[in-house]
Amino acid sequence: MSTLAHSDLLVIDGLQINNWDRKVLQECHEGGVTAINATCAVWDGPAETLRAIAEWYELAAANSDIVVLADSTEHIAQAKRDRRVAVMLGFQNTSPFGDDYRMVEIFHKLGVRIAQLTYNIQNLVGGSCYDEHDSGLTTFGKIIISEMNRVGMLVDLSHVGNRTCLDAIDNSARPVAITHSNPTSFVDTARNKPNEMIDALAARDGVIGCCLYPNVLGGEHTTREEFCTMVARLVDRIGPDHVAIGSDCTCNWDEKFVGWLRNGRWRPAASNPVPPTWPAWPQWFAGPADFPSLTEGLQETGLDDGTIVKILGTNWLRLFEDSMKPRTAEETP
């Protein structure tokens, strides 16, 4: 039986999209979360995203006793020592880049370290998991990935279509991530990933963050044992170095925001047959304060301590280090 203490672990969450304030930051702190990929843009264009980043700067300055904005793995390690939460800013879409590849470097200089290529529908970069026909990675998409590789920004494929996902893995000079999805063999939904995608990701040294969002988890009645057993089986399939956690926590939002996530500005809200609402979360994991429960569940599966340490944090730490360091002259696009 594992003897790991949750409080001693380096815990990194592959993605959260909360409505951030001090209360939510305290929940992360209480849950022993060391670092988070925090979504600061979804449908937002360049100007809107600048304001969102400015708001993060302001929030971090006002709560510097418990949070720090991080742009390197060194900042994450220091946050653990300081008992603070390290936040890495991330996008869940490439809309902040507009149609200008140069925006990749601009946002990198502002602290953004992770960007998902598409969010639910086709964009200039490629196809989405909900598109009827996935176009694959576009020429612009290849340039965006090359720029992300160059400056040191992690490519995220969580909401990306299957064809575009494989294209992106093949076209990236660095390992990439699926920050918050599960295997379709666990829950068969378009947001989850077939084994072909997961195997290709692992073969290129990438990491998948197993996700607790109810729509990809199987609903509020999915048990901790079922989820943690899925994580253990995924370790069996692709190895302990490629599996992590991406909770996709959505704390502190009202129902209006879930409508914005579903619709953006690309379709009228009235086109939804039923008004969008947030799904109910399982009792054993309702938010970031419940990360100790997840640690207990992983321990109960019989996974060894070294593997649990990797799943809860050090796999993300290694991937961040691989993807965010400056590219050498020997690396090819």
C-alpha positions, 0 to 999 in steps of 0.5 A: 500500500502506498505511503505517500502523503498528498501534502508532500507531492508536487501536484500539477493540474493540466487545465482549469477554467475557473472564474478566478478570485481569491476564494478559488485560489484558496481552494487550489491551495487547500487541495495541495495543488502546486501548479495549474494551466489556467485558461485565460482565453477561449473565443477571445481575439487578440485585444480581449486576450490582452485584457484577460492577461492584464486581469491575471497580472492584477489578481496575482499581485493582489494575492501574492501570498498564495499565487505566483504567475509562472513561465518556467518549471523553476517557478513551479519548483519555487512555488512548492517550496514557498507553499504558493500556487503557480499559475501558467497562463494558457489558451483553449483556442488559437483565436488570440493569434488572429490571422497573424503568426507573430502573435505567438511570440507576443503572447509568449513574452506576456507569459502564455505557455500553453495553447490549444489549437482549436475549441469545438469548431474549425478555425484557421489552424485546423479541425475540431472534435465536434466538426462533422468533417475534420479538415486536418491541420492547415498551412497556417496551423503548421506555421503556428505550431512551428512558432510555438515550438520555436518560442517554447509554447506547449501545443494542446490537442484536447478539443482538436479533431482526430485528423488534426490531432495526428497531423499536429503530433507529426508536425511538432518538433517537440512533444505535445499534450492532450491536457484534459481528455480521457480515452473513448474506450472509457467514455465514448464522446467526441471530446475524448480520444481514440487509442490511435491518438493516445498511442501516437502522443505517447510515441512522441513523448507527449502526455495526456491529462485524464479529465474529471469534467463530468461530460467526459468522465461519464457523469456525476455517478462515475465512481472514484474507483472507476476513474482511477482504474481507467488511469491505471489501465492507461498507464499499462497501455502507454507507460507511466511517463505519459499519463497525468491529470487535467481536471478541467475544473469550472469553479465560480461561473454562472450559467451564462458562461457555459452558454458562452463556452458552447456558442461563442459568437459563431452561433446564436444562443437560441440555436441550442435545443436546450439552454446550456447548463453546467453538469453536476460533478461527482461527490468525490471530486467537486473542485480543486480542494478535492485533489487529496481524494484523487491521490487516495483513489490512485493509491487504492488501485495499487499503482506504485508510489513512483508512478503516482508521483509522475501522474500527479505532477512530475510528468507535466513538469518534464513535458513543460521543461521539454516544450518550453525551453528555447529551441536549439539550432539542431531542432527542426520545425 
